[in-house]
Amino acid sequence: MTFVVTDACIRCKYTDCVEVCPVDCFYEGENMLVIHPDECIDCGVCEPECPIEAILPDTDSNAEKWVEINRQYAEEWPNITVKKDAMPEAEEMKDKQGKFESDFSAEPGEGD
């Protein structure tokens, strides 16, 4: 089992989760984070740290498609292990639905 980041993270990118990850399995895109499913040890400490509930266990029915999306971008984006400020529009974007189709960017973030 692994945890995954869903589209709720897009254009919010709160990074509270990366600070608590014991195996540094978060990767940073331009406007969201992902978890490398092969590196995640299923400890679950990241899930309660996300203020917008964007992190789900892969056993959740809403997480199914996110395992491969997280895997793909974790292979392409830089690792992130330190907390950074959320995106400026995070508060206004946190409840928006369907962000993957309208707002997702495949561009990498800065990483550490």
Protein Blocks (a to p, Z undefined) as FASTA:
>chain_A
ZZdddfklgonlpaklmmmmmnlpaccdfkbccddfklpgolommmmmpmnlpaccfkbm
klmmmmmmmmmmmmmmccdfbdcdddfklmmmmmpghklmmmpcfbdcebZZ
